[in-house]
């Protein structure tokens, strides 16, 4: 299974959650609401989940093995950094006043 697209849907400045991401696999399957988290001096991802009646959470979708989890996490975090840098460059460019 190949990751064919990663879109950062929303960036967050405050708190440990830094972004909400959608990932497309094989141009056939999209997984939405993957979260990029920064905590304990590192970035990691949290898969989409739902709240159970007993107030616990259960992943709706998740990688089955550590190899694919690492591949997915690395790809999402790399895309986050690339798109964050592009967004910051765009913001800095729009703040520049040309006289």
C-alpha positions as CSV (number, residue, x, y, z in Angstrom):
1,X,0.0,0.0,0.0
2,X,1.4,3.4,-1.1
3,X,0.7,6.8,0.4
4,X,-0.3,8.8,-2.6
5,X,-1.3,12.1,-0.9
6,X,-1.1,13.9,2.4
7,X,-3.0,17.1,3.1
8,X,-2.8,19.2,6.2
9,X,-6.3,20.3,6.8
10,X,-5.7,22.6,9.7
11,X,-2.7,23.9,11.7
12,X,-2.8,24.7,15.4
13,X,-0.5,27.2,17.2
14,X,-1.5,26.5,20.8
15,X,-1.4,23.2,22.7
16,X,0.1,19.8,21.8
17,X,-2.1,19.2,18.7
18,X,-0.3,20.8,15.8
19,X,-2.4,19.7,12.8
20,X,-5.2,17.6,11.4
21,X,-4.3,15.6,8.4
22,X,-5.9,13.5,5.6
23,X,-3.9,10.7,4.0
24,X,-4.8,9.0,0.7
25,X,-3.6,5.4,-0.1
26,X,-3.2,4.0,-3.6
27,X,-5.4,6.9,-4.9
28,X,-8.3,4.8,-3.6
29,X,-8.7,5.2,0.1
30,X,-8.7,8.4,2.2
31,X,-8.3,8.5,6.0
32,X,-9.3,11.8,7.6
33,X,-8.7,13.3,11.0
34,X,-5.2,11.9,11.7
35,X,-3.7,14.3,14.3
36,X,-0.1,15.5,14.5
37,X,0.9,15.9,18.2
38,X,4.0,17.4,19.7
39,X,4.6,16.2,23.3
40,X,7.5,15.0,25.4
41,X,9.9,16.8,22.9
42,X,8.8,14.7,19.9
43,X,6.2,14.6,17.1
44,X,3.9,11.6,16.7
45,X,0.5,10.9,15.1
46,X,-2.8,9.8,16.6
47,X,-5.2,7.9,14.5
48,X,-8.9,8.8,14.1
49,X,-11.0,7.5,17.1
50,X,-14.5,7.7,18.5
51,X,-15.7,7.9,22.1
52,X,-17.2,4.7,23.6
53,X,-20.2,4.8,26.0
54,X,-17.8,4.1,28.9
55,X,-15.9,7.4,28.0
56,X,-12.9,5.5,26.6
57,X,-11.7,6.0,23.0
58,X,-11.2,3.4,20.3
59,X,-9.3,3.9,17.0
60,X,-11.5,3.7,14.0
61,X,-8.6,2.8,11.7
62,X,-5.0,2.1,12.6
63,X,-1.8,0.4,11.2
64,X,-1.6,-3.3,11.9
65,X,2.2,-3.4,12.3
66,X,5.0,-1.2,13.6
67,X,6.8,-1.0,10.2
68,X,3.8,0.6,8.5
69,X,3.0,2.8,11.5
70,X,6.6,4.1,11.4
71,X,6.3,4.7,7.6
72,X,3.0,6.5,8.0
73,X,4.1,8.6,10.9
74,X,7.3,9.6,9.2
75,X,5.5,10.6,6.0
76,X,2.8,12.6,7.8
77,X,5.3,14.4,10.0
78,X,7.5,15.2,7.1
79,X,4.5,16.6,5.1
80,X,3.5,18.6,8.2
81,X,6.9,20.3,8.3
82,X,7.0,21.0,4.6
83,X,3.5,22.4,4.5
84,X,4.1,24.4,7.7
85,X,7.2,26.0,6.2
86,X,5.3,26.8,3.0
87,X,2.5,28.4,5.0
88,X,4.9,30.4,7.1
89,X,6.7,31.6,3.9
90,X,3.4,32.6,2.4
91,X,2.5,34.5,5.5
92,X,5.8,36.3,5.6
93,X,5.5,37.1,1.9
94,X,2.1,38.6,2.4
95,X,3.4,40.7,5.3
96,X,6.1,42.3,3.1
97,X,5.2,45.7,2.0
98,X,6.5,46.7,-1.5
99,X,7.0,50.5,-1.9
